[in-house]
């Protein structure tokens, strides 16, 4: 039993010793790997220079591989070549973070705001630091700060703007789109944050040629290129910058200048001379050309430069009373385009057009046509004869010429003279006399009827007295109990006659 226990103890000691040796070897292996990585990082440039197949002409080389740069203390390390006279570097960092700190090969540090301004220029923004150093110390450098992993350092050596060439035929007032991209030392820049560093624009400079209309004109900024996904830019941060031209400048000979500006320096590239043609769209008006109450607008183009059959027009009319009317002309053809405008009042009419067409060499264009205005009269009013002559009434002051009446026979004039002499009073008397005669005739007729009735009723009353008192005759049955109307009037006359007889 004791021998078995001793064997077990020795077995456990062998296991522990083997585990210790394995852990010690592993630690030594990791340390050796780190030393090898450091040696590899320090000798990266020498190995690159000794190999003709991997020559890098950049003045700055990022040190180490992915493994080395994954170690926190070795991030953002780079080497500056010994023959560099000046270097401009950009460090993109997190928004709002503090500026980076540069560590020289000897361990000394450069802080923003505490540098020798004769040798170091430092521009810091919310998202990047741009630093220019003259005669930098050769060797490995390091940037300490919240530098973005995907863009630790960028060296600006020769930034250029490569824009699409401008068309051979350009018009004053034309609106067009152009794209461009940037290169750094001949290589396209793919860094998305780089758009915050540079400004891209195109400027037209007059050649001051006295044979053109832009002689003596100031420089004109034509377009600014953006890579922000707004306006005509298709996608933000794709490295393709888009510029929108609006050539509202005088026609003539111009020299285009492509400019790249950074907080440290500006680079310019001069393009070939171009000739900007006059606006090819012409507008004219024909008063009452559409019949009574309508003006006719006639739109044509310079047919040596523009294909008339491709012309489309979108416009608006502003009337003298400030009313607005939109219209579109989409029919093709070789004839000028026409549009009728209602001429319901006088004043100034204003016409604004946007033209779409194709040049004779097949290029489509959009054109902002200058405003056209004209003064028109309102609809014709009927003439009214003025009764006054030189502000005086000829009838009142007696200056009117006497008009002789034609001779008329005496017999024909007499009735007219009688009618003329009859006034309103005479006419009234005649009417009263006629009405009075009618009333008098009516009264006489009523009196005659009463008298005749009276005479006719006298024998009947005598007979009625001879009848028995209780006997009722047919006459009594047919007579009304109370006379009405005309009978009642006759009854009143009868009562009056009886009273007179008594």
Beta strands, then each sheet from edge to edge (+ up, - down):
strand 1: 60-62
strand 2: 77-80
strand 3: 86-92
strand 4: 101-103
strand 5: 109-110
strand 6: 120-124
strand 7: 128-134
strand 8: 139-144
strand 9: 154-156
strand 10: 159-163
strand 11: 170-171
strand 12: 174-184
strand 13: 187-188
strand 14: 198-206
strand 15: 220-225
strand 16: 241-246
strand 17: 252-262
strand 18: 266-277
strand 19: 281-286
strand 20: 294-301
strand 21: 312-318
strand 22: 324-329
strand 23: 337-342
strand 24: 347-358
strand 25: 364-376
sheet 1: 1+ 2- 8+ 4- 5+
sheet 2: 6+ 7- 3+ 9-
sheet 3: 10+ 12- 13+
sheet 4: 10+ 12- 16+
sheet 5: 10+ 12- 25+ 24- 21+ 22-
sheet 6: 11+ 18+ 17- 14+ 15-
sheet 7: 19+ 20- 23+
end
